[in-house]
Amino acid sequence: MRWLGMQDNVMPTDGLDSAIVSISGWTDIVSSRQIVMAVVVLAVFLLSAPRGRRGLSWGSFLLLAAAFVPLAVAAIFPASVEKTRVAHIVLRFFVVASLLHSVLLVGAVTLWERCTRPMPKIFLDVLRCCVIALALLIVLWEAGIEAGELLTGSALVTAALGFALKDTLGNVFAGLAIHAEHPFEIGDWIQYDQNTAHIGKVVEINWRATKVITLDEAYVIIPNGQLAQASIRNFTQPEPWSRRSLYVVTPYEISPQHVQSVILAAIRGSFGVLGHPAPSVVTNSFMERGVEHWVRFFTTDFDKRDRVDGMARDRIWYALARHGIDIPVATQAIRLTQFPTASKESPEAVVDRLTECLKQVGLLDSLTPLQLRRLAETNAEHIYGAGEQIIHQDAPGGSMFVIIEGRVEVSIVAGKSGPRSLASLGAGDYFGEMSLMTGASRSATVTALSQTRVFEVSSESFRGILAADPTLIEKIGTSLSIRMAERSEAIVELEQIRNEPSDILQGIRQFFGMQPDRN
């Protein structure tokens, strides 16, 4: 019996066969059974498909739905045997194509993805096209039509099609090569030509092109053939971090190793800068302006690289300014105007201002104006940028800080718990007094919340004042004891963090090497 079954009276064996016969007058039991198989395999895929992959079944649905169009044609023209035969061939094509497409989905999606990573979209698209072509060849062969004659019947048409599809086929094979070699994947940041502005995040790789989004939110479509011939830089493979480079020029008068230590301390903990791999600074070149230092660090926030670089530069500027290291200008430049800053204070005015600031510090109430002025003359101001840590918990200390402007946060780490904020201090407040008077290590971490200017009072400047007036030890010790009692009430865990000296006066005397007068 021929598969068309239009001339053979074969009785249907089930309800679906009877329905087809009643509508079209055909007795092709094979087609009806293939329809059932196509529906069953499609249902299997829908029930077993991984999450988010059921949308691939739309192709099988459309092919299966299109298979019923020839039935309608046969019902409209029942007397035309030739039209009925053509309609039946088309029906078989859509049914076989839907069946093979569903089988492909079960094998290449359901089974494949349960064993390994999802199949790339371009491979799946090529296989789906091959399945459609295979279904067409099967139906033509069963209908007695030589498919090879259709493809080779006209050399001119074949040559024209090959020439027209040259670029398209090139892009398809280049896309297959990209998926096979894995030079990049979706989500990677790549540079696809020599222009450094052409850097983007890969969002899609299809059969014709690769799509990326740049930092400017520009949507760029690059033909796969062009990518196959380009030198591609992948910033997120094989490791998720990438290296960033900054260049800083400092005067020849400052030793390179000192500058490098200052820069490394400055960028440690900056936004996006990784602790591992560790940052590094090397002397890169000797220029007319000065010594050029190459600052190198790693980040996983490649999409925020401009912010990462900018905040690292801010940290470096503040650190160099605190250490009195100026960034030299070009020696050829002629400076005709000053930078737009406030009028510079005279040294005397600076000392007067700092003396008035020290008068607001309760711990120093017992000092005379002359002694306060001496502290103002022998110590210096420092500027910290937002996010910089001024002191670190458990770090050695020997100075106190008075906040002139800005705001800081005081935090501690107790036991295995994370940092806990204790207080927020502003202009006029001070911290680090225990380290100043006893040399104790820092009991908390203080971080600048905004650009903050502080005045650091060192223990060395205090030594001469105490040596000239030893009675200050008891007065300052009493004030310090009161302040420590108030702080202990606010911080229950303080005794668990560190053992404070039981006798603050004795601790001050030991630190400054002064014993009480026994007479």
N, C-alpha and C positions, 0 to 999 in steps of 0.2 A: 504494500500500500504506500503510495506516495504521501509525503508529509503534508502536501496541500489538502488532500482529502476532499477536493471539490467534486471528484467524479466517483468516489468510493462511498458507498452507503455503509458507514460504520456507526453502529449505534453508540450513543454516549453512555459512559459508565458511571457518571456521577452527576450531581446537581449542577456543578459549574459547566460541565460539558453540555448538559441540556439547555442551560441558559444561553450559551453561545450559539447553539444550533437554532434555538427559537428566534434569536435576534438576527443572525446573519445567514442562516441556512447552511453554514459550514459544518463539516463533521471532522474537523482537525482536533483530535483528542490530545495530540502532542502539545499543541499550542496552549490549550486550556491547562494542561498539567504544568507547563512551564510558567504560566501565570501564577498558579498556586505556589510553585517553588520560589518564584521571585518574591511573592508576598511573604512567604515563610522566612526566607533568608533575610529580607529587609527587617522583619520583626525581630529576628535573632540579633541583628546588629543594634537595633534600637534598645533592646533589653540589656545587651552586654557592652555597649560602647562606653569608653571612659568619659568622665565628667567633662563637659564642654565640647565633646566631639560628635554629638548627635546631629549637629547642623550639617555634617557632611552627607547625610542621607537625602538631602534635597534633590540630588542628581538622580538617585534611584526612583524617588517619587515622581519626578517630572517624566522620566522615561516610561515608567509604568502607566502614568496617566495618558501620555501620548499614544500608548498602545491601543487605547479604546477609540481613538479617532477613526481608524479604518473601519471599525464596526459600524460607526454611524454612517460612513460613506457607503458601505455595503447595504445598509438598510435603506438608504435613499435611492441607490441605483441597483436594485436586486436583479434586474434583467441583464445587466452588462457583466458578462462573465469575465472579460479582460480586466475591467476596472476592479472587479471583485478579487481577481487573482493578484493584481498589483497591491491592492489594499491589504490582502493577506500577507504578502511579502513584507510590507511595511510593518504590519502588526508583529510578525515574527522578529523583525529587527529590534523593535523597541522592547519586546519582552526579553529577548536574549541579552540585549545591552543592559537592561535593568537588572537581570539576574546576575550577569558577570560583574556588574558594578557593585552590587551588594556583597557578592563573594569576595571581591577585592577589599571592600571596607572591613569585612570580618577578619580577613587574613592580615591586611597591612595596617589596620588601626587597632582593632580589639586584641588580637593575639600578639601582634608585634609590640605594641606599647605596654603590654603586661610583662614583657621580657626585657625590653630595653627602652631607650629614649624615644620620644615621638619621631616619626618619619618626617623629614623636611617637606614642606608644602610643595616645593617644586618637583620632588620625586613623586609625590602622590598625584600631582596634576598630570605628570607625564604618563604614569601608569593608568590613570583614568582615561586619558586620550587613547592609549594603546588598547584598552578594553573595548572602547567604542569601535575602534578600527577592527578589532578581532571579531566583534559581533557582526559587523557589516560583511566581512569576508566569509563568515560561516553561513549567513543567510544567502548571500549571492552564490556560494558554492552549492548549497542545497537546492537553490532554484535553477541550477544548471547554467549559471552565468560565470564565465571565466573572469575572475577579478583581475588577473594579470593583464588581460587585454585592455581593460579599462585604464590601467595605470601606464601602459606602454603604447597605447594606441596612437599617440601623437608625440613624436620627439620634440616638436616645436613647443607644444604646450608644456611638456615636462621641463624643457630648458627654461621657458619663461617663468614657470613656477619656482624652479630652483634659484634663478637669479633674483626674483622678487622676494623670496624668503631667506636670502643669504644672511642678512643682518639679524633677522629674527632667529634663525637656526643657530647662528653664532652666539647670540645672547642666551639661548636655551642651553647649549652645551657649556658655555662659560658658567651659567648658574649651577649646572650639575657639578662642574669642577669645583666651584666654591663650596658647595655642600660636602663634596667628597674630601677636600683638603682641610676644611674648617679654619681658614685664615681669620675668620671672625664669626660671631654669632649675634643673634638678636639681643640687644642691650649693651653691646660693646661700643666703645668710643673709638672711631677710626679717623685717620687723615688719609684722604683718597687721592691727593695729588700734592704737588710741591708747595702750594699756597697754604700757609699756616691758618688762614681764615677758614679753609675748607675742612673743618673738623666737625663731626656730627655723631649722634647716637643712632645705631642701626635699629630701625623699628620694623622692617619687613624685608624679606628676600623672596621674590617670586620668580617665575620662569623667565621673565624678560629683564627685570631691573631690580636694583637694591635701593631702598628708600631710607634716608637718614634725616634727622632733625638737628640743626645746628644750635649753638647757644643763642643765636639771634632769633630762634623759633622759626627759621626758614626750613621749608619742606623741600628737600633736594632728592630728585630721582636720577640715579646713575645707572646707565645700561650695564648689564653684566659683562658684555664684551669689553667695555672700557676698563672696568675693574680688573678683569683678568690680565690686562696688559700693564696695569699700574703697580707701583711700589706702595703697598698699603702699610701704614703704621697703626698698630693696634695698641691702645693705651691701657687696656684692661685685661690683656692676656700676655703671658700665661699666669701672671699674678694679678689680683684685683687692684693693687696700688700702682701708681705711676710717679715718676720723679719730676719735681719742679725745680727750677733754677732761678736764683736772683743774683744780682751783681751789686756790690757795695764798694764804694771808693772811700778810703780814709787817708789822712795825712801820713807822710813818710815819718814824722816824728813819733808816731805811736807804733809800738812793736806789733807785728802781725799776729803773734800768738795771743797777745792780750786782746786784740780786736776780735779774734776768732772765738775766744772764750766768752766774751761779752755777747756776741751774736748768738752763739749756741744757747746760752742761758736765756736770751730774750725770746727765741722762737719756741722754746720748750713749752708745750701746753697750748700753743696758739691754735686757733680754729683750723681744723682739718689736718694739722701736722702730726704725723704718726711718730710714736716713740720707737717703733720697730717696723721697718729698717730705720736705724738711727740717722738723724740729720748730720751733716758734716759741712765744714767750711775749709776751703783751701785757698792759698794765695794764687790768683789766676794770672795776674799781669802787673807790670810796673808801667804806669802811665804818667803823662805829664801832670795830671791832676793829683796823683798819689798812687797808693797801692790798691789794686782791684782785687776784691775777695769774691770768690764764687761760693754762694750759699746753696746747698743742695738738701732737699728734704723730700719725703714721700707723702702721698695722700691717696685716700680712696674716694674722696669727694671730687672726682674729676669734673663733674658737671658744675661744681661751684669753684673751679680753679681760680677765677678772677678774684673772688672774695678771699680764698685761701692765701693767694699771693699778696693781696692788699693788706690783710691783717698782719701777715708776717712782716711786711715792710714797716707797718706802723710800730710793731713791737721793736724792731731794730732801731728805728729812729728814736724812740723814747729811751731805749737802753744806751745808745751812744750819747744822747744828750745828758743823761744822768752821770755818765763817766767823763763828761767834758770832752768828748771826741766829736769834732766838727766834720761834716761831710764837705770836702773842698769843692769850690767852684772851678770852672775851667780857667787856667792861667791866662788864656788869651782874652777872656771877657773883661770888659770895663764896666764896673759897677757905678752907675750914675745915681741910683736911688737906693734907699734902704728898703728892706722888706717891710710891709705894712704891719708893724708891731707897735705896742704902746711905748711911750717915751721911756728910755732906760733910766732906772733909778741910780742915784749915786751910791757909792759904798756906805756912806753914813746913813742915807735914807733907808737902805736895806737893813742895816743893823738896828736902827730905830724901830722899823716895822716888826722885825723878828723879836726884839725885846718886848714890845707891847703884846705880841702873840704869846710869849712865854709867861707873861704876867697872868694870863687866863688859865694856866695849868695849875690845878689845885695842889699837885704834888710838890710844886716849887714855891709855894706860898712863903716858906721860911727863908728864901734867898733874897738878898738885897737887890735893889735895881742895878748896882754895879756888877754884882755876880751874874745876874741875868744877862746883862750886856756882854759880859765876857763869854757866856755860853753862845750868845748870838754871833759873836765875832769869830768863834773857833769851830763852828759847825756850818753845815750847808743844806740847801734845799734840793729836793729831788722831785721829778715829775714822773708819774706812772700813767700808762694808758688803761682804758677800760679792759677788764679781764686779767690784768697782770697781778701776780701775787707779790705783795710787798714783803711779807715774811712768811715762812713755812713752819708749820707745827713740827716741834722736836728739832728744828735747826738750831745750831749754836747762835747765841746772841750776845750783844754788848752795847745796845743802844736803845733809845726810845724815840718814837715818832710822834710829832704833833701835826695834826691835819690843818693846813692853811686854807685850802679850798678843795672842793670835791666831796666824794662820799666813798666809804669802804664798807665791806662786809666782814664780820668776824665769824669764823666757823671752826669746828673741831671735829676730829674723828675719834670716837670712843669705842674701843674694842673692835669688833668685826663689822660694826655698822658703818654706813657711809657718812660723808660729811654732813654735819648738822649746823645750821645757821644759828648763831647766838645773838648777834646784835648788828645794827647798822650805825656807823659813826659818821659824823659830819665835821664841818669846820669848827675848830676849837677843841675837839676831842683829842685824846692821845692814847697810845697803846705801846706795849713793850717796856713798861717801867720796871718790871721785875728783872728782866734781862739787863737793864741799865744799871741797877743798883746791886744785883747779886751775881750777874753773869750766868743766870739760869738759862737753859734752852727755852725756845719759844713754846708757849703753852697752847697756841692757837694759830690758825692761818688767817691772814688778813689779805683780802683781794679788793682791788680798786673796782668800784661799780661804774665810775665815769673817769674822765681825765682828772687826776688828783695830784695836788702839790702838797708835799709833806716836808717838815723840817726835822732832820735827824739829829738827835743829841747823843753823842758818843760818851762811853764811860771814861775815855781818856781825857776829855775836856772836863769831866766832873772831878777827876782825881785831884787836880790842882786846887779846886775850890774846897773840897773836903779837907785836904791837907792844911789849907790856910785856916779853916774854921771847923775843927772836928765836932763841935757841938751840933752841927747840922745833921750828923748821922742819926741822932736820937729823934730829931724833929721829922726828918724825912722818913725814918723807919716807922714812926708812929702813923704818919699819913699813909704810908704804904701798907701797914697792917690793917688800917681801916678799909682801904680800898680792896685789899685781898679778901677781907671778911665779907664785904658786900658782893664781891664776885663769886665767892664760894657759895653764898646763898642762892645766887642765880644759876650756878653751874654745879649740880649735884655730883656729876661724874668727874669733877676736876681732880679730886683726890685719887681717883682710879687711873687718871691719865699720867700724873706725875706727882712725886713726893716733893712738896714745897719745903723749904727750910723751916724747921720748927721755931727757930729764933731768927727773925728777919734781921734784927740789929747785928747779931753775930755773923750772919751771912754777909751783910754789907761790909762789916769790918774785915772779914777774911778776904773778900773779893778785892777790896782796895788796899789790903795789907796794913790796916790801921788797928792797933790794939787799944782798948780803953785805958784811960789814965788811972792807975791804982793808988795814987796819992790822995 
